[in-house]
Amino acid sequence: LDGIPNGAEYFMGTAGDAFTVNPGIDSFGVVTWPRDLSATISSFKVETSPDLVTWTDASISYPANLSITGSNVAFTMPTGPTKVFVRLNVTP
């Protein structure tokens, strides 16, 4: 319906049968995903890519830019001329 995988919907505490807006980049350059602490998730990770083909765990590629605190997972977009794409990858 909205292109967000059901595992990510569950992780964020939203319904898979309704439209969910993907989080955007705020004025500080941060993408924040809400995290439903009651969701039983096997694993999740934020991934980055220079080309939307090859994805790398952000905790390896940009460890200082990743923040996981309580009910939020946040990634601060790196500055500079290199473009970086970011996504949340969830295994329910």
Residue pairs with C-beta under 8 A, 6 or more apart in sequence:
1 16
1 17
1 18
1 19
2 19
2 20
2 21
3 22
4 14
4 16
4 20
4 22
5 90
6 16
6 92
7 41
7 90
7 91
7 92
8 33
8 88
8 90
9 15
9 16
9 20
10 16
10 36
10 39
10 41
10 90
10 92
11 33
11 35
11 36
11 39
11 41
11 44
11 88
11 90
11 92
12 20
12 33
12 34
12 35
12 36
13 34
13 35
13 36
13 38
13 39
14 20
23 31
23 32
23 33
23 34
24 31
25 31
25 77
26 32
28 76
29 76
29 77
29 79
30 74
30 75
30 76
30 77
31 74
31 75
31 77
31 86
32 72
32 73
32 74
32 75
33 72
33 73
33 74
33 88
34 71
34 72
35 70
35 71
35 72
35 73
36 71
37 70
37 71
40 92
41 90
41 91
41 92
42 91
42 92
43 90
43 91
44 73
44 88
44 89
44 90
44 91
45 57
45 58
45 59
45 88
45 89
46 57
46 58
46 59
46 66
46 73
46 75
46 86
46 87
46 88
46 89
47 55
47 56
47 57
47 58
47 86
47 87
47 88
47 89
48 55
48 56
48 58
48 61
48 62
48 75
48 84
48 85
48 86
49 55
49 56
49 84
49 85
49 86
49 87
50 82
50 83
50 84
50 85
51 85
52 85
55 87
55 89
58 65
58 66
58 75
58 86
59 66
62 75
62 78
62 84
65 75
65 76
65 77
65 78
66 73
66 74
66 75
67 73
67 74
67 75
67 76
68 74
73 88
75 86
77 84
77 86
78 84
